[in-house]
Amino acid sequence: MKGLKYECRRVVCGQTGFFDANLSHTNLRRAILTETSFDDANLSHADLRGASYFSINSCKGATFNETIMPDGSIRSDGI
């Protein structure tokens, strides 16, 4: 599904694992991400503005490239 843009509205994730998922360009604004793991996920260009319960500790090995973080900051790691 490379190149597709996803938009999620009113997303609530509880005890969800997005292990090795391609979530590039996904809109997760204001999502509730309780106990959600993004280990090894591709979060390039994803929009997490205002997402609650997001934990960077649940992103081991994740790819960030111009990712908008919950606080509005932009994160790119070694790309």
N, C-alpha and C positions, 0 to 999 in steps of 0.2 A: 504494500500500500504506500510505497514511497511517493512523496510529492503531494499526497492528499492533505487537506487541511480539515481538522476536526474541530467542532465546537460543541462543548457540553454545557448545558444549562442546569442549574440547580443540582449539581452533582453531590452526592453523599456517598462516601466510601468508608466502610468500617471493616477492619481486618481484611484488607484487600491487598493482593500482591500483583504488581505490574512488573514482574521479573523479566528482564530482557525484552521488554515491550518497546516498540517504536511509537513514542508519543510526540514526535517532532511536530511542531506547529499546532499542537492541541491547545484549545482554550479551556483552562480550568479555573477561570476567575471565580472567586468567592466559593470555591468548592470546599466541602468539609471532608478532610482527609484523615480521619481518626484511624490510627494504627495501620496506615497505608505504607507499603514498601515500594520503592522505585529502584531497587537494586539492579544494576546493569541496564537500566532503561535509557533510551535516547530521549532526552528532554530538550533537544535543540529547538530554539525558537518557540518553546512552549510559553504560555502566559499563565502564571500562577498568582497574579495580583489578587490580594485580599483572601487567598486561600487560608483556611484555619486548620490548625493541628498539623501543618506540614512540618516535617522534621528532616533536616539535612542528614541526620544520623541514619535515616532510612533510605539513603541514596548511595550506598556503597557501589562504586564502579559505574555510576550513572554518568552520562555525557551531557554537559551543559555547554551550549553555544548560543550566545545572545538570548539566554533564557531570562524571562522576567520573573523575578522571585516574588514571594508574597508581600514583601515590603516595598516593591516597586524597583528595587535595584536590578541591574543587569549582571548576569553571571556567565562567564565563558572560562572553561578550564582547559588549558593546554591545547587548544585547537589551532 
